[in-house]
Amino acid sequence: MKIYRRLLASYLCVCLVPLLISMFTIFNLERNVRDSMEQDIKFAVRSTQQHMDQTLSNTANAINILAEDTLISALAEKTALAPLEIYDLCELIDLFSVTVNQREGYFRGFCYFYRSGFLVSNKRTYHPNVTELFSHELELDFAALAPRGGEDGVDPQPHIRTLYQKDGSGCVLVYRNIYDARYKESVCCIGIVIQLNDRLLQRTGEGLDPFVTGEDGQLLYGSGLARQALAQGDLPALDGGTLQVEGEGYLCATRVSNLSGMRYGALAAQREYYRDLRLMWGRIILECAVSVAVGVMAAVFLSRQTWSPFKSALMLINKPRSSGERTEYNSMKSVAQALTSVAQERESMESQLLRLQARTRSGQIGRYLAGLTDDPSLLSQYIEDGQPYWLIVFSIAATGEDRGQAGVLEQLYTAICRVLEEVLLEKKSGVSLALDGRAVMLVQGTLTGEEVRRAVAMAEQALSVPVVCYISDPCMYLADAPDAWSWVRRAYQSDIFWQRGRGPGVWPAKDILRGASYRDYRDLLERQRKLAGYMAGKNYGKARQCLEEIVAQDLSDQEMPFEMIQHRYAGVCEMLLAYLPDREGFEAGRHMPGPGSTAGQLEAWLFAVFERVQQQAGPGEEGAAGNQESPWARQVQAYIRENYRDPALNASMIAGHLQMNLSTLSRRYKNAVGRGLLDEVHTVRLEAAKTLLDKGVSVRETAERTGYVESRAMIRAFKRYEGITPGQYAGRE
C-alpha cells in the first residue's frame, strides 16, 4: 500500500500542480493583457511608420522619374508658351493622373513652371492668372505648395514637408525643384500631395486610433481624441505608456519617421481590453473548482489502474516455490528485456530531445543574427563579449548539381557536431548551429587559416563530398554578429544567384562581395523608356532587342550586388506586366521566382512574360519594320536631314511642315521609331559633327555648321548621346 500511496501522490501532483500554475497565471492575466496591448499598439505604430516611410520613399522615386520627362524639361525653360505649346500642358495631365492613381493616399500631383507661371495638376491646367484656384481647391497656401530653391545653394533632391489645411487637418507634400542647365536658377517645381487616411496609415483594429503630427508637433491627422491628448503637451515626447484624457486611461505609442520630422502614433482605450476580462473571473473560478474535483477523481482512478497491473506483476515475480518459499524474482530475463526496452526508448527520447534543443537554440540565435530580435542572451552563453570570434558557414561545393542536398546537409551537420567541434571547439569556446539550410559555427579565440582548412579537410574525408567554407572577418562584440552573418549569408547567396561553382576551400566573405558596386541607374531608365515606347507601339522586334540589351547591360553584371539585380528584374517585369491584357490568366505572372531564385530563372521568367504579352496583344497596326519605314516617318527623317543646319529647327517646325498636331506627331513617331523627334534631330546633327571632327574641323566651327547655336550646346549633346566630349572624340587614338 505504500507504493500505492506514492502513486496516488504522484498523480495528484500531475493533475493539480499544472492547475495551480495556471491559476497563478490567471491571477496575472490583467498584467499580461496590458503587456499584450502595449505590444500590439507598438507593433501597429511600427508598421505604420515603415509603411509611411516606404510610401514617402516611393513618392520621391516617382518625382525623380517625372523630373526626367523631356516635355517637362522643355516647357520649364520657356518664359512664355505659344498656343500650340499650351496643348503640351494637357498631355501632362494624363502623366500626373497615372502617377496619382498608382498609390493609395496620393491626392494631387502638380508641376509649376516658375518662368511662364503655368501650373498643371492631375485634374487640369491653370493659367498664371488663376493659379491661386489650385490653392483654394486644396485649402492650402500656394506659396507653400511650390517653394522655389534658394539662390545661394542648389539641392535638386526631393524634399518632404507637412502642410496644414484651413480645417485644422494636414497633408504631406513631397516636391523637387528642377534647375536650369547652369544650375543657377530653379525653373520648375514638381510635387505630389499625400492625403493621410486610415488605409494609408495601416489601421489594424477598431480599438486603435492612429494619428500623425508634423515637424512642429502640430496634429497633422487624427481624431478629436488625439487633438485633446496633444493639447495636454505630453504626446510629442511620449514613446510608449499611458496618459489620461478626460479622466479615462489610454495607451499610447509613437515613432519618428526616418525620412522626415513627422511622428506617427496611436491611442487605445484600456477599457476596450478590460471589458470582457472582468466577466471571465466568475467562470474561471467555477472552472477551477470543477478542475480540482476532476483532477482528484482522475488521480484516484489512474493510481488504481496503474496499481492493478503492477500488483499482478509482483504476484508473478514473487511466485512461491514448491517448498512454500517465495522467490524474489521469477524471470530476470523478462525483467532485463523490459528494462533494456525502457532504456532504449529513453535513449531515443533523449536523442530526440537533444535534436529539438539544438533546433530551438539554432532558431533563437538565428533570429538574433537575422536582426529579428535585439536579445543576444542565448549567444552570450557561448561567446564572451569583447573577445575576438569568427562566424563560419560550411556548404557543399557545386550546389547547383543534384546531389541529394537534404541528406548531405544532415550528414554535414552531424560531421560538425562530431568532427569539426573536435578540431575547432576542442580548446576554444563557441557554438555550432544549423541555419538557412547550412551548417554554421561561431568560434572564439585565436583562429588560423590552417586550423579552418584542417577542419574542412576532415569534414570532406568524413562525408566524401567537397566542402566550401565561407568565413567572416574577426568580430569583437556580440552586436557585431548580425553584420558578420549578413556578409557571410550574402556571400553564399551571391554564389547561388549567379550559379558560380565555388571550389572547395576557405573563402573570406568580404573578399567575395568587396568588388560589388551600385552602377548608375540612369542608363537602365533610358532603356526602360525605349522599351516602353516599343511596347506601346507594338513594335515587338525592337522591344525584344531592347529587352536583350537590358539583360546584357544591366542585369548580367556579376560585379553588382545580386539584391540590386533582383530589384531591377522585378522593375522591368512590372513594366511588362502593365501591357498584359489578361494578367489573371498568365500562370507565370502569379508565380514569380522568389528571393532564392537564380539569375537564369529570373531571365527565363522575364522573357516568358514578354512572350505572353506578345501572344495576347497580337501584332500592331504596322510591323516592326513597317513602322520605321512608313511614308510619314521617312518624310520626317528626310526633312530633318535637309534642315539640320538650321538652328531654328525644332519639333514645332517639323509638325508645321507635315501639317500635323505636335503632340500626335511626337507620340506616333516615338512609338514607331523608338525615339523622340528631338532625339532624331540630335542624332543627325551629331553624325555630321563627327564627320567634321574627323576631318580636323574645330569644335566651334563644327557647332556652327551643324545647327547648334553655340559650342556649349553641342558639348552637352555629345556628352548625353556619346558619353564623351567633342574634344575627347577628336583626340582619340
N, C-alpha and C positions, 0 to 999 in steps of 0.2 A: 504493500500500500504506500510505502514511502516513495517508490518510483512513480506511482500514480499521482501522488500529491505534487511531485515535481513536474509531471506532465501537465497537470491542471494549472499550476502556476505559470508554466511556460506559455500555454495557450491564452491565459488571461493577459499576459504581457503582450502577446502577439495581437490580441484583439483590442485591448484597451489603451496601450501606450500610444499607438498612432492616433487614436481618438483624442487622447489628452493633448498630444502635439497639435492636432487640428484645432482643438478648442483654443489653445494658446494663440494660434494663427488667426482664428476668428476674432479674438479679443483685440488683435492689432489690425483688424480689417479696415477700420477707418483711416489709420495712418497709411496702410497700403494703397487704399483708394486715392488718398491725397497724392502719394508719390506717383501713382499711375497717371493721375490727372495732370500733374506737373510735367511728366514725361510726354504725355500726349500733346500738351499745348506747346512745349518746346520743340517737339518734332514738327508740329504744324507750322510754327513760325520759321523753323529752319527750312522746311520745304518751300514756304512762301518766298523766303529770301533767295534760295537757289533758283527757283523758277523765275522770279522777277529779274534777278541778275542775268540769267540766261536770255530773258526777253530783251533786256536793255542791250546786251551784247549783240544779239541778232539784229536789233534795230540799228545799232551802229554799223554793222556789216552791210545792212540794206542801204543805209545812207552812203556808205563808201562806194557801193556799186552804182547808185544813182549819180554820184558825183562824176563817174567816168563816162556818163552818157554824152555823146558828141553833140546832140541837139541842145542840151542844156549848156554845154561849154560854149557853143557858137552864139546862143542868144545872150549869154552873160556878158559878152564883150560889146554888145550893141548899146549905144546910148539912146537910140530911137529905133522903133520897129516899123518896117514897111507893112503895107496892108497884107501882102501875101505872107509875111513872117508872123503875123498875128495868128494865122491858121496853124502855124507850127506850135503855138502855145496850146492849142486844143489837143494836139497829139500827146502832150504831157499829162493831160487829164487822165487818159487811159493808163499811162505808165504809173501814176500815183494811185489810181484806183486798184490796179493789180497788187501794188505793194501793200496798200492798207488792208485789202481783203485777205492777205496771206496770214495774218496773225490776229489772235484774239486780243482785244483791247485797243488795237490801232484805231484812232478816231479820225484824225486828219493827217494828210501828207501835203506838203506845200513846198514851193520854190519861189523865192523873192529875188528879183533882179534889181540890184541897187542902182545901176546906171539908167535903165529905162523906166524903173518904177513899177513894172508889171508884176503881178502876183498870180500864181497858178496853184490850185489845190486839187484834191481828188474829186471835187464837186464841180468847179467852174473856174474861169479866168476872171481876173479883176483888173480893170483899167487903173492907172495910177491915181485917178481922181476918186476912185471908190474902193481903194484897198482897205479903208477903215471898216468896210462892211464885213470883212473877214474877222475883225476883232469883235464886232457886235455879234456875229454868228457864234463865236466861241466864248463870248463874255470875258474876254481877256484883253490886256493891253497889247496893241500891235507892236510897240517898241520892244516889248519883252519877247515877242514871238520871233523876231528877226534881228537878233543882236549882231551888229556889224563888228568885224575883227578890228583890233586896235592898230593904229599906225606905227606904234613902237615895237611891235612884235608880230610874228606870223605863226599861227598854230592851226594848220589845216586838219586837225584831228576832230572827230565828233565829240561834242560836249553834252552833258546831261544837266537839265535844270528843272526845278519844280515851279509850277505856276499856279496861282490861286485865282479862282473864278469869283464872280460877284456874289454868288450864293453861299460862299464860305468853303466850298469844296475845292479840289485842285486836280491837276493833271501833271503829266511828266512830258517834258519837251527834250527830244534828242535832235541836235542840229549840228551842222558843219558849214563853215564858211569856205567858199571857193575863191581863190585869188587869181589875179591876172598873171600873164606869162612871166612878169618880172617879180612876182610875189611881193609887190609893194602896196597893193590895194585889194580889198575884198570886193568882188563883183557880184557875188551871188550867195544866198543862204538857202540850204536845203534842210528841211526838218520834218519830223514825224511827231505828232501829238498822241500820247497814250492816255486813254481814259481808264482809270482804275475801276474795277468791279470785282465782285465775289469770285467769278470764274477765273479771272486773271490772277487773283491772289491765292488760288488753290484752297478755297474754303473746304475743309474736310468734314465738318459736322455741324449740326444745328446748334449745339451748345457753345460754339466758338464765335466770337465777334471780332473779325480782323480789322485792323486799322493801319494807316501809313502816315508818318509825319515827314515834313520836309527838312532841308538843311537847318532852318532856323527853329526847328522844334514845333512849328505850327501844324495843326492837323490838316493833312492832305486828303485823306479818305477815311471814313469811319462813321459809325452811328452816333447818336446823341450820347450814348453811354461813354464812348471813347472821348468825346468832347468834354464831358463832365470830369472824367478821370484826368484829362490833360490839364484842365483848369486848376486842379489841385497842385500842379507843379512837381509831382512825383514821377510821372510817367516817362519822360525822356531819359532819366538816369537809371530807370529800373531795368535790371537784367532778367530777373525772374523772381517771383514771390507773390505776396498778397497785398491788396490795398482795399480800402473801404470807400465805397461810393454810395452816398445817401444811406449810410448805416448798414449796407449789405456787403458781404465779403466777395471779392473776385480774385481769381488767379490771373496773373499777367506775365508775359514773357515778350522780350523784344530782341531784335538783332539788327545790326547796322549793315547797310548794303556795302559790298566790296567795290562797287563801281561809282557810288555817289554818296552824298551825305544823308540820304533817306534812311529812315528807321522803320522796320516792319514789326508789327506786334499783333497780339491777340488777347482778348479778355474772355474769361469763362466764369460763370457764376458757380460758386461752390454748392449752392442748393440743388443744382441740376444733378450733381453727382451723389449727393447725400439723400435725395428724395426717397429712393427705394431702399436705401440701406437700413433705415430705422424700421421699415416694415418687415425686414427679414429677421430681426432679432428674436421675435416670438417663435417663428417657425424653426430657427436654428436651435433654440433651447429645447423645443419639443423633439426635434430630430436627434439632439444629443442624448436625451433621456432614452429614446427608443433605441439608439445605437448602443448605449451601455447595456440595456437589458438583452438585446440581441447578441452582443458580444459575450456576455456571461453565459448565456444559453449555448452559444456556439462553442465556447471554450470547454464547457462540460461535455457536450456531445462529441467534440473532436478528441478530447482526452480519453473518453471511454472507447471510441472507435480505435484509437491508437493502442490503448492498453490491451484490448481484447486479442489481437494477433500477437502482440509481444508476449502476453501471458501464455498463449498457446505455444509459442516458440520456446519459452523457458521450460514448459512441461515436456516438450520433445527433447530438448538438450539434456535435461535432468531426468531422463527416463531411468527408473531403477533397474538394477541387475536382477538376475535370478535369485541371488543370495539375499536380496532385500536392500542392499546398499544402493544409494543413488550416485550415479556418476556425475562428475562435474560438467562434462560435455559429452554429447552423444556422437557428433560428427564434426571434427575440427576442419575436415576438408571442405565441407559445405560452408562453414563459418569463414574459412580462409578465402574461398571463392567469393563469398558475399563481400568480405572486406576488400578483396582485390578489385572487385567491380566498383565498389564505392570509391576506392582510392583513384581508379582510372577516371571515373566520372568527375571526381573532384579536380583531378589534374586537367581534364579537358575544360572544365568550367573556369579554372584559374587561368588557363591559356587564353580562353575567350575574353576573360575579364582584363587580362593584360593588353590584348589587342584593342579592346574597347577603350581602355585608359589611354593607350598610345594614340588612337584616333581622336579622342577627346582633347588630349594635350596638343596634338598637331593642329586641330581645328581652332583652339583658343589662341595658340601662338600665331597661327596663320592669320587670324583676324587682326592681331596687333601688327603683323608685318604688312598686311594689306591696307592698313590705315583705318579699319572699321572700328577700332577702339583705341583709346589712349592709355589703357591699363597694361603696363609691362610686368605685372606682378608675377605671372607664371614664368615668364622668360628670366626674371631675376633669380629664380631658383637654380638656374643652370649657368647664367652668365653674370659675372661681377661687374657692376658699373664702374667705369674709369680705367678698366684694363683692356688691352687690345684683344680683338677677336675677329674671326673671318666667317663669312657666310658662303657655303659651298653647295652647289647643286650638281647631282650626278644624273646623267641621262644616257640614252642609248644612241650610239652613232648611227647616222643614216636613218632618221626616224621616219622618213617618207616610205621606206620599204615595209612590206607586210611581214613582220617578224613575230606576230602574236604579242603585241606590246603589253597587254594586260598581264599576261603570265610573266613576262620578262621583268616588268616593273615590280611585281610582287617578289620575284626572286632577288631583284636588286635591293629592295628594301630589307629583305632578310639578310642579304650579304652585308649591308651596312650595320645591322644590329649585331651580327656575329663576327664579321671580319674587319670592317672598317673601324668599328669602335675599338677593336683591339690595337689598331695602329694609331689612330688619331686621338682617341679618348682614353688611352691607357694611362697616361700620366698628365692629361690635360682635362679641364672641365669643359662641358659643352652638352649638346643635346642633338639627337637625330630625329627627324620628322619625315612625314610623307605629305608633301604639299603640291598642289597643282599637278597631280599625276606623276610626280618625280620625287626622288629621294633627296632630302635636304639635311645639311649638318651645320651647326654653329659651333665652332671650335675656338676656345680661348687659350691664350698662351703663345709662346714663340712657335711659329709655324713656318717651315721652309718649303720651297717648291719640291724638293726631293722627297719630303715626307708625303706630300699630296700625291706625287707621281707613284710612289711606292704603294700607297693605298689604292690608287686606281688600278695598278698592275695586279694587286691581289684580288680586287673585285672582278677584273677581267678573267683571271685564272679560275676563280670560283664559279663564274657564270658562263664562261666560254662565249662571251659577247664583247664587242668593243664598247668601251665606256668613255663618254665625253664628260669633262668636269669643267663647270663654269664657277669662277671664284671672284669674290668681291675684293675691293680694297680693304685694308685693315680698318676696323671701326674701334672707337674708344668708349662710347656710351650707348646705353640701351636705346636712346632716342635715335641713334644712327641706323638701327636695324631696318626700319621700314625703307629708308633710302637705299640701303645696300640690297635689300630684297627686290626693290624696283629695278635697279640696274641689272641684277642677275636675271630676273624674270624677263625683262625686255630683251636681254641678250639672246636667250634660247628661243624666245618667241619670234625674234627677228630672223633667226636661222630657219625656223619652221615656216614663217611667212614667205621668205624668199626661196625656200626649199634648197638651202645651202647644205651640202653634205659635209658638215663639220667633222673633221677626222678625230680619232681618239687622242686624248691628251688633256692638258690643263690650259684653260683659256681665261684670261682676265676679262671680266665683263665690260669694263670701261674701254678696253682696247678695241673691242668689237664695235662699240657704239660711238667712239670718240670722233670718227670722221663724219658722222651724220650731221647734216645741217639743213635748215629750212630755206629752200630756194624761193626766189621772188615769185609771188603768186600772180603777178600781172600778166605774164605770158600765158598761163593757163586760162585766165579770164578772157583774154583776147581770143584764144582758140575756142573757148566755150561760146563766145558771141558768134563767131563764124559758124560753129556747129548749129547754134540755134537758128541762124539765118537759113542755112541749108535745110534744116528740118521743117521750118515754117514754109519754105518754098517747095518742099517735097523733092529736093534735089539730093536723092539718096546716094548717088555715086560720089559726089563731092563730100557728102556728110560722112560716108564710110572712110574716105581718105582722111578727112579731118579727125575722125574718131581714132583712126590708126595712128595719126600723128600725135594726138593727145596721149595715147597709151605709150608710144615710144619716147616722147619727150618729157612727159610729166608724171607718168605712172609706172615707170620701169627703172628709175634711178635707185640702185641699191645703196647708195650713199646717203639717201634721205631716210628719216625715221619712218618705220613701217606704219606707225599710227597716222602720220600725215598722208601716206599713200591710201590707207583705208578711208580716211576722211575725203580725199579727193575722188576716189572711186564712188563713194556714196553721193557726192555732189553731182558728178556727171550723170550717174544713173537716175538721180532725182529729176534732172533736167529732161532726160529722155522719156521718163515715165509721164511727163506732162503732155507729150504728144501721142500717148497711147489711148485710143478711143475706148477700148474695153479693158481697163486695168483689172477689174474683178475677175475676168476670165483668164488672166495670164498667170499660170502656175508659178513661174519664176519670180514674178513680182511679189508674190506672197511669201516666198521662201528665199529671201536674200541671204547670201552666205553670212554667217555670224562672225563675231570678232576673232575667232580662232582660225579663220579661213586663210588659205594661201593666196599669193598674188595671182597664180594661174587660175584658181577658182573664181576670183573676182573678175578677171579679164573675160573668162568664158561667160560669166553671168552678164557682164556689160554688153557683149555682142549679142547674147540671147535676147536681151531687152531691145536692142536696136533692130534685130531681125524681126521681132514680134511687132514693133512699131511699123516697120516697112510692110509687113504682111497685112496688118489690119487697116492701115491708112491707104494702101494701094498707091499706084503711080500718080504723079501730079498731072496738072493740065499739060505741062511740057516736060520732056525728059531732061536728064542732067545736062546733056549736050545741047538740046534744043533751047533751053533757057538762055544759055550764053550766046547761042548763035541766032537768036530771034532777031527779026529785022530792026526793031526799035533799039535793042541792046547794041547791035553793031553800029546803028546810027549814032548813038550816044558816044561810043568809043571813037568813031571816026571824027565826030565834032570836037572831042577833047584833043585828039592828036593834031587837028588842024589849028586849034586856037590856044594850045597850052602856053605859048609865049606871051599871051595877053595877060597882064597882071590882074585885070578885072574879071577873069574867068572864075565863075563860082556856080553853085548848084542852081540858083535862080536863073542865071543866064542860060544854062543848059535847058531848064524846063521851059523858058520862054521860047527858045529856038524850036523845041519839039511841040510847043503849044499844049503842054500837059501841066496838071497840077503838081506843084513841087513835092508835096507830101506823098502823093500817089507815085510819082516817078521815083523818089528816093526809096520807098518801100519795095516797089516792084523790082528795081534794079538790084537792091541788096539781096532780095530773095532769089533772084535769078543768077547773079554772078557771084554772090558771097561776100561782097564788099560794097561800101557806100560810094556815092558819087565823088566826094572829096578825096576818098582813098584812091579812086581811079585817077583823079587829076594829079595827085602827088606821085603816083606810080609812074605815069607818063613823063612828068617833069624830071623825076629822079633818073629814069632811064636815059633821057637826053643829057642830064647833068653828068652822069658817069662817063658818057661818051666824050663829052668836052674835057672832063678832068683827065681822061686817059690821053688826050691829045696835048696836055700841058697847059690848058687854059686856067687862069687864076680863079679862085673861088668867087671873088666879087663879080668878075665878068660872066662867069658861069651862071650866077644867080640872076643877073640882068637878062641873059639870053634864054633863060628857061622860065620866065614869067614870075619870078619871086621879086617882091618889092625891094627887099634888102637881103644882104647875105645872111643875117641872123635868122631870117625865116627859113632859108634853105638849110642852115645848120641844124635847126630844130627838127625839120622834116627828115633830114639824114639820120639823126640820132633815133628818131621814132621808128622809121621803117627799115634802116640798115643796121642800127646798133652802134655805129661809129660816126665820127665827124667827117666832113669832106676832106679836111687836111689829112686825116689818118688814111682815108681811102686813096688819096693821091700819092701818099708817101709809102704805101705798102710795097713789099718786095714782089 
